Amino acid sequence: MSAAWLWGHRAWGSVNAGYVLTMDVMESVGIAIDQAFGHAADPASSAASAAVVPVFAVLAAIGLVPLFFYFWNLGRR
């Protein structure tokens, strides 16, 4: 929906795309932190794994790239 609104130059497209990009980074960081603390609290738990912490940290770093360009170009629309 965000892509269609952005393609059609609608204002809600920019708002929704910014929300989705920001939420993606925040969620990835949150999952990485949750898994790190969960594994530290109970290393034998099957619900928390230290192996996924770097994966979600990389996903957060990748998500920062489009988020940076979104905020960089925010005033140009």
C-alpha positions as CSV (number, residue, x, y, z in Angstrom):
1,M,0.0,0.0,0.0
2,S,2.9,2.4,0.8
3,A,4.5,1.7,-2.5
4,A,1.3,2.4,-4.4
5,W,0.7,5.6,-2.5
6,L,4.3,6.7,-3.0
7,W,4.0,5.9,-6.7
8,G,0.8,8.0,-6.9
9,H,2.5,10.9,-5.0
10,R,0.1,10.8,-2.1
11,A,1.1,12.3,1.2
12,W,0.0,9.2,3.2
13,G,2.5,7.2,1.2
14,S,5.4,9.1,2.7
15,V,3.9,8.8,6.2
16,N,3.3,5.1,5.9
17,A,6.7,4.4,4.3
18,G,8.4,6.2,7.1
19,Y,6.5,4.3,9.7
20,V,7.3,0.9,8.1
21,L,11.0,1.7,7.7
22,T,11.3,3.0,11.3
23,M,9.3,0.1,12.7
24,D,11.5,-2.4,10.8
25,V,14.7,-1.1,12.4
26,M,13.1,-0.9,15.9
27,E,11.7,-4.4,15.7
28,S,15.0,-5.9,14.5
29,V,16.9,-4.3,17.3
30,G,14.2,-5.3,19.8
31,I,14.3,-9.0,18.7
32,A,18.2,-9.0,18.8
33,I,18.1,-7.6,22.4
34,D,15.3,-9.9,23.5
35,Q,17.2,-13.0,22.2
36,A,20.5,-11.9,23.8
37,F,19.0,-11.3,27.2
38,G,16.8,-14.5,26.9
39,H,19.9,-16.6,26.1
40,A,21.9,-14.9,28.9
41,A,19.1,-15.7,31.4
42,D,18.6,-19.3,30.3
43,P,21.2,-20.7,27.9
44,A,19.4,-24.1,27.8
45,S,16.1,-22.5,26.6
46,S,14.8,-23.5,23.2
47,A,12.9,-20.1,22.9
48,A,16.0,-17.9,23.0
49,S,19.1,-18.4,20.8
50,A,22.3,-16.4,20.7
51,A,22.8,-17.5,17.1
52,V,20.0,-15.1,15.8
53,V,21.3,-12.0,17.5
54,P,23.9,-11.2,14.8
55,V,21.3,-11.9,12.1
56,F,18.8,-9.4,13.5
57,A,21.6,-6.9,14.1
58,V,22.6,-7.1,10.5
59,L,18.9,-6.8,9.5
60,A,18.7,-3.6,11.6
61,A,21.8,-2.2,9.9
62,I,20.5,-3.0,6.5
63,G,17.2,-1.3,7.4
64,L,19.0,1.8,8.4
65,V,20.1,2.5,4.9
66,P,16.7,3.1,3.3
67,L,15.6,4.9,6.6
68,F,18.6,7.2,6.3
69,F,17.7,8.1,2.7
70,Y,14.0,8.5,3.7
71,F,14.8,11.1,6.3
72,W,17.5,12.7,4.0
73,N,14.9,13.3,1.3
74,L,11.9,14.0,3.6
75,G,11.8,17.8,3.0
76,R,12.1,17.4,-0.8
77,R,8.6,16.1,-1.4
